[in-house]
Amino acid sequence: MRIAAALLACALVLTGCGGSSDGSDGGTSAKDAVTVDIVIKDGKVTPQGKRVKVEAGRSVTLHITSDADEEIHVHSDPEHEYEVKPGDDVTESFTLKTPGQVAVEAHHLDVTIVQLVVEP
């Protein structure tokens, strides 16, 4: 039963949880990691408010490109903060071990980028 649930979670992440057909769903998954591509451009951030499922203990990678100063906050335990500057192309990884929801936010733009849904 747990294997079926894990396969369903992976399938949802791989299909972007019903995201747009242009591939900008905000999250992709590999067997051992989840990657969220974040673009900050012209005062906006993409994605915004997407839900991305993550299995507890799996690595999460944020790939961030930006044309402005910004702070990315990951409201997990422990919390993570990443500063980006104009022209940056940053890749940061962390592991979420506790089930629940974890918000990833752009601090200066005051926007929730993704909600990481951490499942056991």
N, C-alpha and C positions, 0 to 999 in steps of 0.2 A: 504494500500500500504506500509506504514512504517513497519507494522508487518511482511509482506512478506519479505521485505528487511532485517529486523533484523533476521528473521529465516534463510535466505540465508547466512548472515554473520556468524551466529553461526554454521551452517552446514559446511561452508568452514573452520572455525577454528577447528571444531571437526575432520574434515577429513585431517587437516594439509595443506590445500590449495594446494592439489596435491602433498604433500610431499612424502617421501620415504615410502615403505611398512614396514620398520623395526620399525616404530613408533617414529623415531627420527626427527619428523617434527618441533620441537622447540616450539610448543605452544599447550596447551590444554585449553578447556573452560568449565566452569561450568555456571549455570544460572547467577550468580552474579559476577563472576571473571574470569580472564584469567591468567593462570600460564605458565611461560616460564621456562623450565628446561635448565640450562646453565652448561656445563661441561668444565672446563679448565684442560687439561691433556697433558703432553709431548709437551708443547709449542704450542698447538692448542686449539681452542675453538669450541664447538659445541652447538647450530647450528651456521651457518654463513650466513648472508644475507637473512634469511627467512622473509617473510611478514606475520604479524599476525594482524588480524582485531580485533578491540576493540571498543565497543560502548562507547561513551563519558559518563563519570560519573561512569563507571564500574571500579572495583578494578583490578589492575595488580599486580601479584606476581612474583618476580624473585626468583627461587630456584637455588642457585649457589654452585657448588662443585669445589674445585680447589686444584691443587698440586703445585701452585706457587703464588707469590705475584702478585696481579693484582688490577686494579681499574676499576670498571664498571661505565660508565657514561650514564645517561639517559638524553638526550637533549630535555627536555620538559620545560614548564614554570609553576612552578619553576623547575630548574634542580635538579637531584638527583645523588649523587656519593656514591658508596659503595666500601670499601676496603676489599679485601679478602686475606688471608694468606694460605700457604700450609696446607692442611688437613682440611680447613674450609668447613662447610656445612651451608650456610647462606640462610635465607629466608627473603626477604624484599618486602614490599607492598607499593603501591602508587595509586593514582587515577588521571586519565587524563580527563580533562574537556573540552579541546579545540580541535575541529576537526582538522585533519591534519596528518602529518607523524612525528613520533618521533623515532629517532635513539637510539638504545642501543648499546654501544660500549665497547670493551675491550681496555683500554687506552694503556697499555704497549705493547700489541700484535698488536695494531693499526688495529683492525678488527671490522667491523660492525656485531654484533651478530644477531639482529633482527631489522626490521623496524616495529614499531607499527603503524598501520593505524587506526587512531581514527575517527570514523564516528558518525555523530549526531544521 
